[in-house]
Amino acid sequence: MKWKETYKKNRWLRIITNKYFIIIVLFAVWMLFFDSNSFLIHNELNQEIDGLEKNKEFYEAEIQKDRTFMEKLDDKEEMERFAREAYYMKKENEDIYIIEHADSVDIKEKK
C-alpha cells in the first residue's frame, strides 16, 4: 500500500509513468537519433551545404577574375606582354635574357 500512496502523492512520478509521456519521449528519441531523417543527419547535411556554398563563392570569384583577365587580353599589346612574360615568346631577331635572383633559385649543397 505504501507504494500506491507514494505514487499518488508524487506528481513527477505520475507524469513520468504516464503512457502518453513515455510514447512522446520514445518518439522524440527515435526522431532525433534513429530515423533516416534524424537531427544528426540534417546537421551533417547543413554543414555540407555550407561548405559547398563557400566553394561556390570561391569559384564565382575565380570566374570573375578570369573574365577580367580575358577582357584584358583582348588588347593586342596586353596579349603580347602576357605571352612574353609567361611563355618567353619573342619577336624575330630578338634575344631574351632571363635573370634569376639568388633568392628565387634553389641552391643545392655540394657534397
Residue pairs with C-beta under 8 A, 6 or more apart in sequence:
6 13
7 13
7 14
7 17
8 14
15 21
16 22
31 37
31 38
31 39
32 38
32 39
32 40
33 39
33 40
72 78
73 79
73 82
83 89
84 90
84 96
88 96
88 98
90 96
